[in-house]
Amino acid sequence: MIKLGSHVSFKKPDYLLGAIEESLNNGANCAMIYMGAPQTTLRVSPDKYNYEKYLELYSDKIKQDDIVVHAPYIVNPANPEKQKFAISFLSEEIKRMNTINAKYLVLHPGSSMEYTRKEALDALINSLKAILANTRDVIICLETMAGKGSQVCSSFEDIKYVIDNVDSERVAICLDTCHIFDAGYNIIQYEEFKNYLIKNDYLKYIKVIHLNDSLNELGSHKDRHANIDKGYIGLKTLKKFVFDKDFDNIPIILETPYINNKSPYKEEIALILEKDNEGQETLF
């Protein structure tokens, strides 16, 4: 089954209930939330989430496993000076996820800052080991990054190095189409890109996909998302990810910009799922 959704609001008074209602209104069957504003670590108590109401009304439409949580941007588990805070916060975030039985936490791996790339990757490995030791169940999906500034994990080799050294089934990959395109992976040559994933044994680690077009050209390292079919990647390539049988049952999440302060997700989901000349199937 194709699982397609978007980032949706998680805010008072309805929190999870409102997020899932928004997703269903957009024609989605999965969703991604931040459990607070992505630029802060402020959080409300899980008893405000309206989880029981969600179970009663909507759990048959969007399952708990299909609610992806994104960690806030401000934690940096790859920086030795900042990893203590990252470990503490992310451990608590996963415990909050456990209260709604969410399965996947998408994490920006962080930046090396004044440290070498290897020092940063090793700090990330140590952070992940500590977080996993403190928590249960949730799978941490390291997001592929665009390589902006001193970001780590802008290559699949970086991420595989981390996964191999953490050595846990609870560490995986979130593939972001804009980020990998900006990092220099030519996903427009889709079959070549897929063969690269298969040849290097990366495919099996991809558990979440962020589906975004890019405002910048291949290899720009800019990390600026564009709306679907409004960037350098284009609709044809993005649809290949959605209709690829290897990505069945993987949450595919839109994070494209609002247009005139309005969500584009209902229209973009419909655009992506529109049948083409090859007779591709729709979501439901």
Phi, psi and omega in degrees: 000138172285132174244114186225129180204203183206172167292130178229161184290141175231088189214164180295151002269351192263337177050242186300318180302314180293323180297317181288323175299317178299317180298313181296323177296332178277357182082023183265161172231018168207174185203159172230136179231154161259139183276013176180176179303137185295344180266001181226169175248016177290135183221149174265164179292140179303340179290352177266357189288344186063038183295317182296323178293320175301314180302318183293320190260326196228357186294342176277346182261316172231109185287160180300321180296341184260013173258105181271139175250135176255129176290154178294156184288338193276353175277145182224082182289354180266358179256117183306331181278342184248358188288333180299314178295317181300316179298313182296311183294312184293329175297317179290325178297319179294323177295324174294321176299322180301332181290341176245008179058035174286147189258325189241130172249117176273130186231126167290122188296334177115186183232151183282336182055240183272002182264163176287163179300318180294319178299320180292316179296321179291325175295319177299317178301312180296321178297314181297318178300318180292317180297316179297323180293333182273350193223181180218157165073307188295139176262125179271119182257111179286124184279135174292130186252165185277347182086021178287132180061232182253025178304138171264167178066037170269005174228151176294333178296318176302310184295319179296323176300317179294311181301315181298322185276335172284322174057059179216142176291353181265015173236128185217198185235138164253114180272119176255119186296319177297314184297314183290327175295314178294332179282348176115004177273118184277084183285349174295327170276073195297315183296321177296318179296315178299318179298324176297316179298317182291313182302322183264006175064035177268333189304319186293343182272349183281114183244344177218146174235133168262120186257102182222143170280171183237133177287346186239163184286166179308130176078017184284337183059032185264326181061060174232113184287146173240159175293159185301126180070018178244014182226198185277347179275307175092157184298317184304314180291317182296324178294333179296323176295316184295319185264006177285122182299335177293342180251015171301143176066014173256126178300124177248119194242127174276136174230036185283160185292150171294152178244118184053043179064020178238146178295133177265003197291324179299315181290321182289321176298317178297320179298315182295322185273356179299134180294140175252191184292346179270359176071035180296146184282153175271178190294314187251000000 
